[in-house]
Amino acid sequence: MKKSLLALAVLGAFAGAASAQSSVTVYGIVDLGFTSIDNGNAAGRVNGISSGGQSASRIGFKGTEDLGGGLAANFQLEGTIAADTGAAFQTSATGGSNGGFNRIATVGLSGAFGKVDLGRQTSAIKDAYDQIDPFGDGGVIAPISAVFFNGALSSDNGRINNAVKYSTPSFGGFKATAAYGFGETAGDTGANSNYGIGLGYANGPLNVQFAYHNQDVSTYANPSAQTGENKLAFIGATYNFGAFKLHGAYADTKFETGLNATAAQTKYRNGMVGVSLPLGPGSLFVNYAINDNRTTNNADSKKAAVMYSYDLSKRTNLYVGYSRTSNDQLATVGTGSITSVGGAGATSTAITGVAGENTSAFAVGIRHKF
């Protein structure tokens, strides 16, 4: 009897050690509320209950396994959901690619050398601007990507397929990232590929981020169907003064389309200033962003936004926000992305304005993180 008890105790100890070496976490966000959106269309304003007013609703799974010697295996799967209907996410109404875990689908290794991930994941430039954006690049009110780069990253949310990404460990606050997404086009290894680099410093109250992203658009649907390249450069910083945090960013974008005699360039400059601060039991976020078209006259946009988030607990908050975009005669910048339903599932739709018409968005809702 004593031997049996001893054997069970030893077995239990080994089982406990084995389970401690690996873990899987289920997490997510459910964000629902009332939205009222006017994109300048003659049909008028659209009102309704929408998913993702402050942050995209999502569900995810992530895990790690200790391989010994400081080495670990990691995976992450994360997909958008339309919480207003419960529909699964698809990138198109007909259920195109990147359905299911459309946000992140990676596996990789990490250790003293840093981290390497393979799969669909955020680009280096998104990693940079997400840290600077007062609104965290989420929701319908004022994500930075809806204005910066002429909204070119709105539809894919700054994520790249077929990618390998390496991130260094932090060296006194300095950290670098490099990413490459294979285009996987027969006969042309560069077609539809993505690559980017990022360099940041985050230590104490100061956070400075720089990134460059190159996107080949040989057959890529957004923002141009013609052969060419998108070249995006971003630099931004935040400084926490204690009572408030100051945000600032600048971007330079060049879209190259066509070949030889038909080649053309469109250049944009972007700027953003913002403030975030604790206010009562919650936080206030304010920003002002511009999209300056350097190639075409009367095609600039300016956007102002404000949001208040009231914390009910560490995981649950109420929010209310409003944004307004002023478009020149030839500009079509709208607001952020909302999740809607059609065809085979839910789709993430970037709200594009009508040329020369102002756009606005109002949202009030509840967000729960788990």
N, C-alpha and C positions, 0 to 999 in steps of 0.2 A: 504493500500500500504506500509506504513511504517513498519507494522507488518510483511508483507511478506519479505521485504528487510532484516529486523532484523533476521527472521528465516533462510533466505538463508545465511546470514553472519555467524550465529552460526553454521549452518550445514557445511559451508566451513571450519570453524575453526577446527571442529571435524574431518573432512575428512583430513585436512592437518596434524593434530596431529597423526591420524591413519597411514597415509602414511609415516610419519617420523619415525614411530616405526619399520618399516621393509624396507628392500631394497634388490634388486637383481641386480647383476652385470654380464654382459657378457664380457669375456676377452679371450685373446688368443695370439698365435704367428703364423705367416706365415713365414717360412724360406725355401728359395729355392736357388739353385745354381748348379754350375758345380762341380762334384766330379770325381776323378780318383783314383781308388782303385786297389792295387795289393796285393792279399792275398797269393802269392806264388804258386798259382795253375798253372799247366802247360798250361792251356788255355790262360793265360795272364791277362793283366790289363783290368778293366772294367771302361768305361767312360760313363758319362751321366748326365742328369739333375735330381737331387735328392732332396728330402724333408728332412730337418733336418741336414744340414751341421754343424751349430753351436748349434742349439737347436731344439728339436723335435717340429714340427708344431703341433698345438693343438687348441682346442676350449673348453671353460669352462664356467660354470655358478656357481655363488656362491651368497649366500644370508644370511641374518641374521634378526631375529625378536626380538625386545626388549620385554621380558616377564615381566619386572618390577623387582624391588629389586636387580638390578645388574645382573640378570639372562638373558641369551639370547639363542635362538635356532639358529643353524647354519646348512647350507648344502653346499655341493660342488660337482659338477659333471664336470669331465674333461676327454677328450678323444683325442688321437692322430689322426691326419689326414695325408694323403699322399697328400701334396699340389701340387706335380707335376702332379697328375692325378685327384685329387679331390675325390679319393676313401675313403670310411669310413674304419676305422681301425678294423682289426680282429687279434687275436693272432695266428691264423693258416690259411693256404690257404683254408681250408674247413670251416672256420668261427667258430673256437672253442670258448671256454668260454672267458670271459673278453672282448668281442667285445664291441663296442660303447664307453662307458666311462671307458676305460681300465686303465687310469692313476689314477683317484680318483673318488670314489662314496661314499660319507659319509653324515651322519646326526648326530648331537650331540648337546650338551649343553656347555655353557661357563659362567664363572662368577669369583667371587673372589677366588674360589677354584681351578681355572685352566680351563682345557678344556678336555672334553671326546667326542670321535668320534667313530662311528660304521661304518663298511663297508670296501671297498677296499681302502687302503691307504699306504703311505710310511712307511717303517720299521724305528725303532729307529736308526739303523746303517746308513741307507741312509740319515736320517735327519742330522746325524753327519758329514758324509763325504762330503755331498753336500756343507756344509759351509766352508770346508777346500780346496776342489778341485779348483785350479785356473780356470779350464774350466767349473766349475759348474756342473760337471757330465753330460754334454750334448753333443750331436753332434757326428760326425764321427771321429774327429781328435784325441782327447785324454781324454775321460771320465775316471775317476779314476777306475770305476768299471770294465772296460775292462781289466785291469791289476791286480788290487787287488783281493784277494780271488780266484786267478786263473781264473778270469772272471766268477765265479759261479753266480753272480747276474746280468749278462748282459741281459739274456733273459727276466727276469721278472722285470728288472730295480729297484730292491730293494723294490718292493711293495708286500703286502700280502693281501690275501683275507679273508673274514669272520672275520675281525679283530676288536678288541676294543683297543683303544689307549688313554692313559691319559697323559696329559702334565701339569706340575705345572706352576703357574705364576713365573715370574722372581723375585728372592730374591737377590737384589744387584748384578745382573748379573748371578747368579746361576739358572739353570733350569734343571729339570729332566723329563724324558719320560719313559713310560713303555707301551709295546704293546704285545698283544697276538692274534694270528690268529688260529681259530679252524680248524682242519683238516677235521672234519665232516665225519669221516670214521666209518662205522657201526662196532660195537664191539670193537673198539680201539680208545679211545678219544684222544690219543696222536699222532696217525699216521697222517702224513702230516701236522702237526701243526707247527707254528712258534711262537717264543717269543723273546723279546729283551728288553734291558734297555739302557738308555742313560743319561749321565750327562755332562753338559756343563757350561762354564763360558764365557760370552761375555760382556765385559765392556771396554769402551775406545778403545785403539788400539789392545788389546789382545783378542783373541778368542781361547779357548781350548775346545775340544770335545772328549769325550770317549763314546764308545758304545760296547755292546755285543749282538750277534744275534745267536740264535739256530734254526736250520731248520731241521725238521724230513723229511727224504726222503724215507719213506717206499715204496711209489709208485710215488714219485715226479720225473719228467722227467729230471730235471737239478739240479746238474751235474751228478747224478748217478741214475740208475734204480734199484739198489739193496737196500735192507733194511739198514738203517744207519742214521747217523746224520752229519750235517755240523755245526761246531762251529767256529764263526767268531768274532774276537776281533779287535777293531780299536781305535787308539788314534791319534789325530792330532791337529795342532795349526796354527794360523796365527798371524802375528804382523805387524801392519801398521806403518811404519816409516815416513809416509807422502809422501816422494818422491817415495816410492815403498812399496809393501806389500810382506812379506816373508811367504811362505807356507811350511809346513812339516807334514808328516804323516807316521805312521807305523801300520802294521796289522799282526796278527797271525791267521792262518787258519788251521783247522784240519777237514779233511773229513774221516768219519768212515763208512765203507761199509761192508756188509756181516754179518753173524751170526756165533757165536761159532767158529768152526774150520776154517771157511772161512773168519773170520773177518780180516779186513785190515785197515790200516790208511795211509793217505797221508797228509803230513804237508807242509805248505807254509809260507814264510815270505815275507812281502812286505814293500817297502820303497818308499817315494816320496819327492822330494824337488822341489819347484817351486817359481816363482816370477810373480807378476802382478803389472803393473805400468801405470799411465797415460802417454801418449805419443802423443803430438800434440792434435788433436781434437778427439782422441780415446784412446784405451788401448792396451797394449801388454801383452800377457800371454805366459809363458814358464814353462815347467815342465819336469822332468826326473823321471821315475818310474822303479822299478825292481820287478820281480816275482821270488823268490828264492824257488825252489823245494827242500825241506830238506829230502825227501824220495828217490827220484830218481836222479841219476847222469845224467849230460848232458841234463837237462830239465829246465834250467833257461831262463828267458826272460828279455830284457831291452828295454825301450821305451823312446824316446825323442820327444818332440812336441813343436811347436811354432804357435801362432796365433795373428793376429792384427785385431782389430775391429775399424772401422772408423765411428764415429757418425755423421750422417747427421742431426739428431734431437734427442730428448729425447727418441723417440720410434722407430726410424729407423736407421739401421747401415749397412754398408758393412763390409765384413770380408774375410780374406784369411788365410789359415792355412795349415800346413804340419806336418805329424808325421811319424816316422819310428820305427819299432819294430824289434829287433834282437833276433832271437830264437835259442837256442841250438838245438842239433840234435833231441831231443825228445820233444821239446816245440812247442806249437801250438797257442800261444797268438797272437791275431790279433788286429784290431782297434775297433772303437766304433760301434754303431748300426745305420743302415740306414732304411728308410721306403720304401718298394717296394710293388708291386702289383702282386697278383696272386690268382686264384680261386675266393672265395667269397668276397675278399676285400684286404685291405693293411695289410702287415705284417711287424713287426719290426725285423730285422735280425742282430744278432751280427756277425761281421765279424771274423771268426776263421781262423787262419793261417794253412798252411801245415807244418807238423812236420819238423823242421830243416830249414825251409825257412823264410827269412825275409819278413816283410810286410810293406806296406807304404800306406798313404792316403793323398790326396791333395784336398782341397775344397776352392772354391771362390764363394761368393753369397751375398744375401741381406736378412736381417731379419727385420720384422716389428712386433711390439707389439701393441696390442690394448686392 
